[in-house]
């Protein structure tokens, strides 16, 4: 896309980037940020931020909620559920029924 159709923004860390949407996330900062839990690396950044915002940053916490509750989180899509389910199963856990 032509940069003239995008808005130039500067994040609080001084990174400049172009965006067409109203999303406030700086792509440079997002690339530099490393998830605390390894299972969070498997999913998209919006889904990861949704889980982090809900305090679901460990597999034990994730196992305390249902798939329906996870899907209610803004940024979480159905494509992340199989990846999360696999991470839970690797530790002998599962979503709440």
Buried (B, 14 or more C-beta within 10 A) or exposed (E): EEEEEEEEEEBEEEBEBBBEEEEEBBBBEBEEEEBEBEBBEBBBBBBBBBBBEBEBBBBEEBBEBEBEBBEEBEBBEEEBBEBBBEBBEEEEBEBEE
